[in-house]
């Protein structure tokens, strides 16, 4: 048994933002921490979400004891429907996290078969050889935990996403004491959130935005549209409190905002005064200066409520000249175009748009710890080994350097997705790699919607060079052509008329030069037409469109 080692294997989230998924393995027992998704980059044409490749888990399905969630953000729970459709194992999470998970699984008809188990900060539970202690941390969402995992070789501490907020709006502060206690007992490895490793100092408390937001409420002359991430329960709570203080009714618009506020009210995180919240249909019954409208769409998502309202295309949300639109969120890199396009539409309607442009005062704070908080955590915990998680490679590298520079950790280890790190009480060594990758999914999120690499290649091909469909009608009985070949071209940036006539002749020539046996074998004739057309189009236009011959039997 002396040579037994604990294995840490990241399947996602180390080398990208999102798709967080970390495997811990001791002998024949595996637990998984988080099961996130990632939103696609632009080159993944038409793909809606990206989830981690879980081949390693499916190959070891009888060893997986469960999935433990740190909190309810999409980059930590969004991959669950995909993973559970392949691997039905118990899922552990706090009350609020599981409420989000339930909604997600219900959408995919997976809820009835799911085994969801609630965990409580400060209460240990056991999964195989792992004894897991959830510890309360603060973040931009509520009910978040770090996980102290007691293993046969020592304690592995996974922070999840966190910042150190000692006065959060829900009165449930970051549990510094529990981390200090762990530090005294000794921690083998610390896995720490790298998101804000570039930021100096401390991340301000969630309460820090209140003064500026209160000013905005006071100065708004007409309707106030308040937009934030639907999972920012603290911010939604603050908006309802300020609305009550300034004599405004609150209407909630957008499906995700509806769901979140409903869950938050059920679980006691949101306690609006009776009569404060009105139905969107009642907006027209109140004076403009008596309304605060909570609305989704901070990132300019095309079908979000705010994007639709910005072009006068929403049933209830009508933006008039003089209304204030407040985007209480950050601009997520990659979304700049859509956000600024939406702001342009709002400005055309003479709305007063306030967003995080560096000049609007403190209207948003991050949910992730900055450098000093990362240092404070390392100082409290004093781990033997340090492993940065959650971020692009440059963030992980900078984070490992920050930890090493403190002189408190024996070794900082830089891992990427798929690396296998073996730990015992004395050493941490990278020993190999497992299969990892990205699974692209259209719309649903279930296994049936997976988009293969070849599909993405075809979409790229189509977007750049277009498509050509030669259509041939062949008589089933005689094998003769019924009429001249038809050619349909789409997305070809060349004058088509002359090209189509010539392409017809090429197809006709191919058919004339084929024996009746070849013409009767559709596989052969399609390939011959494709090859000849491809050569002709490439030569005459220097383009390589997707060519798909269609043979009709008559």
C-alpha positions in Angstrom: 0.0 0.0 0.0 3.0 2.3 0.5 3.2 3.1 -3.2 -0.5 4.2 -3.4 -0.9 7.7 -4.7 -3.7 10.2 -5.0 -4.4 11.3 -8.5 -5.6 14.7 -9.5 -6.8 15.0 -13.1 -8.3 18.2 -14.5 -10.8 17.5 -17.4 -11.5 21.2 -18.0 -11.0 24.7 -16.6 -7.2 24.7 -16.6 -6.2 26.5 -19.8 -9.6 28.1 -20.4 -12.3 30.0 -18.6 -15.3 27.8 -18.0 -15.8 24.0 -18.3 -14.5 23.5 -14.8 -14.2 19.8 -14.0 -11.6 18.2 -11.7 -11.2 14.5 -10.9 -9.7 13.0 -7.7 -8.9 9.3 -7.7 -7.7 7.1 -5.0 -7.3 3.4 -6.1 -10.7 2.4 -7.4 -12.7 5.4 -6.2 -13.2 8.6 -8.2 -15.0 11.9 -7.2 -15.6 14.7 -9.6 -15.6 18.4 -8.5 -17.8 20.6 -10.7 -19.2 19.9 -14.1 -19.1 23.1 -16.1 -19.7 24.3 -19.6 -18.1 27.0 -21.7 -19.6 29.4 -24.2 -18.0 28.9 -27.6 -15.5 31.2 -29.4 -16.6 32.7 -32.7 -14.8 30.1 -34.8 -17.1 27.3 -33.4 -19.8 28.3 -35.9 -23.3 27.8 -34.7 -22.3 25.8 -31.6 -24.2 26.8 -28.5 -22.2 25.3 -25.6 -19.0 23.4 -25.1 -18.6 20.8 -22.4 -15.5 18.7 -21.4 -14.8 15.3 -22.9 -15.6 12.8 -20.2 -14.1 9.7 -21.8 -11.9 9.1 -18.8 -15.1 9.0 -16.6 -17.1 6.8 -18.9 -14.1 4.4 -19.2 -14.1 4.2 -15.4 -17.8 4.5 -14.8 -18.0 1.8 -12.1 -15.5 3.8 -10.0 -17.2 7.2 -10.0 -18.8 7.8 -6.6 -20.4 11.2 -7.3 -20.1 14.8 -8.5 -19.6 17.5 -5.8 -20.5 21.1 -6.8 -18.9 24.2 -5.3 -21.6 26.6 -6.6 -24.3 27.2 -9.1 -22.7 29.2 -11.9 -23.0 27.8 -15.5 -19.2 27.3 -15.8 -19.5 24.9 -12.8 -22.9 23.1 -13.3 -23.7 23.7 -17.0 -22.2 20.4 -18.2 -24.3 18.3 -15.8 -27.1 17.3 -18.2 -24.5 16.1 -20.7 -22.5 14.2 -18.0 -25.6 12.7 -16.3 -27.0 11.5 -19.6 -23.8 9.4 -20.0 -23.1 8.6 -16.3 -25.9 8.7 -13.7 -24.1 9.3 -10.4 -25.2 11.2 -7.3 -24.7 15.0 -7.3 -23.9 16.8 -4.1 -24.4 20.6 -3.7 -25.7 23.3 -1.3 -29.4 24.0 -1.2 -29.3 27.0 -3.6 -26.9 25.2 -6.0 -29.2 22.2 -6.2 -32.3 24.5 -6.9 -30.5 25.7 -10.0 -29.5 22.1 -10.9 -33.1 20.9 -10.6 -34.3 23.5 -13.1 -31.5 22.6 -15.5 -32.2 18.8 -15.3 -35.9 19.3 -15.6 -35.4 21.1 -19.0 -33.6 18.0 -20.2 -36.0 15.5 -18.7 -33.3 14.1 -16.4 -34.7 15.2 -13.1 -36.7 12.1 -12.3 -33.7 9.8 -12.5 -31.2 12.2 -10.8 -29.9 11.5 -7.3 -29.4 15.0 -5.8 -28.0 15.2 -2.2 -27.8 18.4 -0.2 -24.6 19.4 1.6 -24.3 22.0 4.4 -21.2 24.1 5.1 -19.5 22.8 8.2 -21.0 19.3 8.0 -18.7 16.6 6.7 -19.9 13.8 4.4 -18.1 10.7 3.1 -17.8 9.4 -0.4 -15.7 6.2 -0.6 -12.3 6.9 1.0 -12.9 10.7 0.8 -14.3 12.6 3.7 -15.4 16.0 2.4 -15.9 19.2 4.5 -17.7 22.0 2.7 -16.6 25.5 3.9 -18.6 28.7 3.3 -17.0 31.1 0.9 -18.3 34.3 -0.6 -18.7 34.9 -4.4 -21.0 36.8 -6.7 -23.6 34.0 -6.2 -25.0 32.8 -2.8 -24.5 29.5 -1.0 -21.0 28.8 -2.4 -18.5 26.5 -0.8 -14.8 25.5 -0.9 -14.2 21.8 -0.4 -11.7 20.4 2.1 -11.2 16.8 1.0 -9.6 14.5 3.5 -7.8 11.7 1.6 -5.6 8.9 2.8 -2.5 11.0 2.0 -3.6 14.3 3.4 -6.1 17.2 2.9 -6.7 18.6 -0.6 -8.4 22.0 -0.5 -10.3 23.2 -3.5 -11.4 26.8 -3.1 -14.0 26.9 -5.9 -14.7 30.5 -7.0 -14.2 32.9 -4.1 -13.5 36.4 -2.8 -13.0 37.2 0.8 -16.1 39.3 1.7 -16.5 39.7 5.5 -19.7 41.8 5.2 -21.8 40.2 2.5 -25.4 41.3 2.0 -26.9 38.0 3.1 -25.0 38.1 6.5 -23.2 34.8 5.7 -19.5 35.8 5.7 -16.4 34.0 4.3 -15.4 31.4 6.9 -11.8 32.6 7.6 -11.7 30.6 10.9 -12.3 27.2 9.1 -9.4 27.9 6.7 -7.1 28.9 9.6 -8.0 25.7 11.4 -7.1 23.7 8.3 -3.8 25.5 8.1 -3.0 24.4 11.6 -3.8 20.8 10.9 -1.8 20.8 7.7 -2.9 20.9 4.0 -1.2 18.7 1.4 -2.4 20.6 -1.7 -4.3 23.9 -2.3 -6.2 24.3 -5.6 -7.0 28.0 -5.9 -9.1 30.1 -8.2 -6.9 32.1 -10.6 -9.5 34.4 -12.3 -8.3 37.7 -10.8 -4.6 37.0 -10.4 -3.8 40.0 -12.5 -5.6 42.4 -10.2 -3.7 44.1 -7.4 -5.1 44.7 -3.9 -8.4 43.4 -2.7 -11.8 42.9 -4.5 -14.3 45.3 -2.9 -17.2 43.9 -0.9 -20.6 43.4 -2.6 -21.9 46.2 -0.4 -19.4 48.7 -2.0 -21.7 49.3 -5.0 -24.6 50.5 -2.8 -23.7 54.2 -2.6 -23.3 54.7 -6.4 -26.4 52.6 -7.2 -28.4 54.6 -4.6 -27.3 57.8 -6.4 -28.4 56.5 -9.7 -31.8 55.6 -8.2 -32.1 59.1 -6.8 -31.1 60.8 -10.1 -33.3 58.8 -12.4 -36.2 61.0 -13.6 -38.2 58.2 -15.4 -38.2 54.5 -15.7 -35.0 52.8 -14.4 -34.1 49.6 -16.2 -31.7 47.6 -13.9 -29.8 44.8 -15.6 -27.4 42.4 -13.9 -26.5 38.7 -14.2 -29.5 36.7 -13.2 -27.4 34.7 -10.8 -26.3 37.9 -8.9 -28.7 37.4 -6.1 -27.0 40.0 -3.9 -27.3 42.6 -6.6 -30.9 41.8 -7.3 -31.6 42.1 -3.5 -29.9 45.4 -3.4 -31.9 46.7 -6.4 -35.2 45.7 -4.7 -34.1 47.4 -1.4 -33.2 50.6 -3.3 -36.4 50.5 -5.3 -38.4 50.3 -2.0 -36.3 53.2 -0.5 -36.9 55.4 -3.6 -40.7 54.6 -3.8 -40.4 52.5 -7.0 -42.3 49.3 -7.8 -40.2 46.4 -9.2 -41.1 44.4 -12.4 -39.0 41.4 -13.3 -38.5 40.6 -17.0 -36.6 37.7 -18.6 -36.9 34.0 -18.0 -33.6 33.5 -16.1 -34.2 36.5 -13.9 -37.7 35.1 -13.1 -36.3 31.7 -12.2 -33.5 33.1 -10.0 -35.7 35.5 -8.1 -38.3 32.8 -7.5 -35.6 30.4 -6.1 -34.1 33.2 -4.0 -37.5 34.1 -2.5 -38.3 30.4 -1.8 -35.0 30.0 0.0 -35.1 33.3 1.9 -32.3 35.2 0.1 -34.8 37.7 -1.2 -37.5 39.1 1.0 -39.2 42.0 -0.9 -41.8 44.0 1.0 -45.4 42.9 0.2 -46.7 44.6 -3.0 -43.2 45.7 -4.1 -43.0 43.3 -7.0 -45.6 43.8 -9.8 -46.4 41.8 -12.8 -44.8 43.0 -16.1 -48.3 43.6 -17.5 -48.9 46.2 -14.8 -46.0 48.5 -15.9 -48.3 50.7 -17.9 -50.4 51.3 -14.8 -47.7 53.2 -12.9 -46.0 56.6 -13.5 -42.5 56.3 -15.1 -40.7 57.6 -12.0 -42.3 55.0 -9.9 -40.8 52.0 -11.7 -37.7 49.9 -11.5 -37.5 47.1 -14.1 -35.1 44.2 -13.4 -34.2 42.9 -16.8 -31.9 40.2 -18.3 -29.3 40.9 -21.1 -26.2 42.6 -19.7 -24.1 40.9 -22.3 -26.2 42.0 -25.3 -27.3 38.4 -26.0 -29.4 38.7 -29.2 -32.7 37.3 -27.8 -32.4 38.6 -24.3 -35.2 40.9 -23.0 -32.9 44.0 -22.9 -31.7 43.5 -26.5 -35.3 43.1 -27.7 -36.4 46.2 -25.7 -33.5 48.1 -27.2 -35.1 47.7 -30.7 -38.7 48.2 -29.5 -39.4 44.5 -29.8 -40.6 43.6 -26.3 -44.2 43.3 -25.2 -43.7 44.9 -21.7 -40.4 46.7 -21.7 -40.6 49.9 -23.6 -37.6 52.2 -23.5 -38.5 55.9 -23.9 -36.4 59.1 -24.1 -35.1 60.0 -20.7 -35.3 56.5 -19.2 -32.2 55.2 -17.4 -30.6 51.8 -18.3 -28.1 50.6 -15.8 -25.8 47.6 -16.7 -24.5 46.5 -13.3 -22.0 43.9 -14.6 -18.7 43.7 -16.3 -18.1 43.4 -20.1 -17.1 39.8 -20.6 -14.2 39.6 -23.1 -15.6 38.5 -26.5 -19.0 40.1 -25.9 -17.9 43.7 -26.5 -19.5 43.9 -30.0 -22.9 42.8 -29.0 -22.9 44.9 -25.9 -21.9 48.1 -27.7 -24.4 47.4 -30.5 -27.2 47.2 -27.9 -25.9 50.4 -26.1 -26.1 52.1 -29.6 -29.7 51.1 -29.9 -30.5 52.4 -26.4 -28.7 55.7 -27.1 -30.8 56.1 -30.3 -33.8 56.1 -28.1 -32.3 58.9 -26.0 -32.0 56.6 -23.0 -29.4 57.4 -20.3 -27.1 54.3 -20.4 -24.8 53.7 -17.5 -22.3 50.8 -17.9 -18.9 49.7 -16.6 -16.8 52.1 -18.7 -14.4 53.2 -15.9 -16.1 56.6 -15.6 -19.5 55.6 -14.1 -18.3 55.0 -10.5 -18.5 51.6 -8.7 -21.6 49.9 -10.3 -20.2 46.4 -10.3 -17.7 44.4 -8.2 -16.1 41.1 -9.1 -16.9 37.8 -7.4 -13.3 36.7 -7.5 -10.4 37.4 -5.1 -7.6 39.8 -6.2 -3.9 39.3 -5.4 -4.0 40.2 -1.7 -6.9 37.8 -1.1 -5.1 35.0 -2.9 -2.0 35.7 -0.7 -4.1 35.8 2.4 -5.6 32.4 1.6 -2.2 30.8 0.9 -0.9 32.4 4.2 -3.8 30.9 6.2 -3.6 27.5 4.7 0.1 27.1 4.2 -0.1 24.1 1.8 2.8 21.9 0.9 1.8 21.9 -2.8 0.0 24.6 -4.7 -2.0 24.1 -7.9 -3.7 27.1 -9.7 -7.0 26.3 -11.3 -9.7 28.2 -13.3 -8.1 30.3 -16.0 -6.1 30.6 -19.2 -2.5 29.3 -19.1 -1.1 32.8 -18.5 -3.3 33.2 -15.4 -2.2 29.8 -14.0 1.4 30.6 -14.6 1.2 34.0 -12.9 -0.7 32.5 -10.0 2.0 29.8 -9.6 4.7 32.5 -9.6 2.7 34.5 -7.0 2.4 31.5 -4.7 6.1 30.6 -5.1 7.2 34.2 -4.4 5.7 34.0 -0.9 8.1 31.3 0.2 5.4 29.3 2.0 4.8 26.5 -0.4 7.2 23.7 -1.1 6.2 23.4 -4.8 3.8 25.1 -7.2 2.6 22.7 -9.9 1.3 24.0 -13.2 -1.3 21.6 -14.6 -3.3 21.7 -17.8 -6.4 19.7 -18.9 -5.6 16.0 -19.1 -2.4 16.1 -16.9 -2.3 13.4 -14.2 -0.7 14.6 -11.0 0.2 11.9 -8.5 0.4 13.0 -4.8 1.6 11.3 -1.7 2.6 12.9 1.6 6.1 13.8 0.3 5.8 14.4 -3.5 3.7 15.7 -6.3 4.7 14.5 -9.7 3.1 14.7 -13.2 3.0 11.2 -14.5 1.1 11.2 -17.8 -2.0 12.4 -19.6 -5.6 11.2 -20.1 -7.9 11.9 -23.1 -9.5 15.3 -22.8 -11.0 17.7 -25.2 -14.1 19.7 -26.0 -17.5 18.4 -26.9 -19.5 20.9 -29.0 -23.2 20.9 -28.5 -26.0 22.6 -30.5 -28.9 24.0 -28.5 -29.9 21.2 -26.2 -27.1 20.1 -24.1 -28.0 16.4 -24.3 -25.9 13.7 -25.9 -28.0 13.7 -29.1 -27.0 17.3 -29.9 -23.2 16.7 -30.2 -21.6 18.5 -33.1 -18.7 16.6 -34.6 -15.5 18.3 -35.7 -16.3 17.5 -39.3 -19.6 19.5 -39.0 -17.7 22.5 -37.7 -15.3 22.1 -40.6 -18.2 22.0 -43.1 -19.8 25.1 -41.5 -16.5 27.0 -41.8 -16.2 25.7 -45.4 -19.7 26.9 -46.2 -19.2 30.3 -44.6 -16.1 30.9 -46.6 -16.7 29.3 -50.0 -20.4 28.6 -50.3 -22.1 25.4 -51.6 -22.8 24.0 -55.1 -25.6 21.4 -55.6 -25.6 19.6 -59.0 -29.0 17.9 -59.3 -29.4 15.1 -61.8 -32.6 13.2 -62.6 -32.0 9.7 -63.8 -34.6 7.3 -65.1 -34.6 4.2 -62.8 -35.6 1.8 -65.6 -33.3 3.0 -68.4 -30.4 4.7 -66.5 -30.8 7.7 -68.9 -30.9 11.4 -67.9 -34.5 12.7 -67.9 -33.4 16.3 -68.4 -30.3 18.5 -68.4 -28.4 18.7 -65.1 -29.5 21.6 -62.8 -26.9 23.5 -60.8 -27.8 25.5 -57.6 -25.1 27.8 -56.2 -25.3 29.5 -52.8 -22.9 31.8 -51.1 -20.5 32.0 -54.0 -19.1 35.5 -54.4 -18.6 35.2 -58.2 -20.9 36.0 -61.2 -23.0 32.9 -61.4 -24.6 33.0 -64.9 -21.7 32.0 -67.1 -20.3 29.7 -64.4 -23.6 27.8 -64.0 -23.8 27.2 -67.8 -20.2 25.9 -67.9 -20.8 23.7 -64.8 -23.8 22.1 -66.4 -21.7 21.2 -69.4 -19.0 19.7 -67.1 -21.6 17.5 -65.4 -23.2 16.5 -68.7 -19.7 15.6 -70.0 -19.0 13.5 -66.9 -22.3 11.7 -67.4 -21.8 11.1 -71.1 -18.3 9.7 -70.4 -19.7 7.2 -67.8 -20.8 3.7 -68.6 -24.4 2.7 -67.8 -23.1 0.6 -65.0 -21.4 3.6 -63.4 -24.5 5.7 -63.9 -26.6 3.1 -62.1 -24.2 3.2 -59.1 -25.1 6.5 -57.4 -22.1 6.4 -55.1 -19.7 6.2 -58.1 -21.5 8.8 -60.2 -21.7 11.3 -57.4 -18.0 11.0 -56.7 -17.1 11.5 -60.4 -19.3 14.6 -60.7 -17.9 16.0 -57.5 -14.3 15.5 -58.6 -14.8 17.0 -62.0 -16.8 20.0 -60.8 -14.3 20.7 -58.0 -11.4 20.7 -60.5 -13.3 23.1 -62.8 -14.5 25.5 -60.1 -11.1 25.7 -58.4 -9.4 26.4 -61.7 -11.9 29.1 -62.9 -12.6 30.8 -59.5 -9.9 29.7 -57.1 -12.6 28.7 -54.7 -13.4 25.4 -53.0 -17.1 25.3 -52.2 -18.8 22.3 -50.7 -20.1 20.3 -53.6 -23.0 17.9 -52.9 -24.4 16.1 -56.0 -28.0 15.1 -55.6 -29.3 12.2 -57.7 -33.1 11.9 -58.2 -34.6 8.6 -59.3 -37.5 8.9 -61.6 
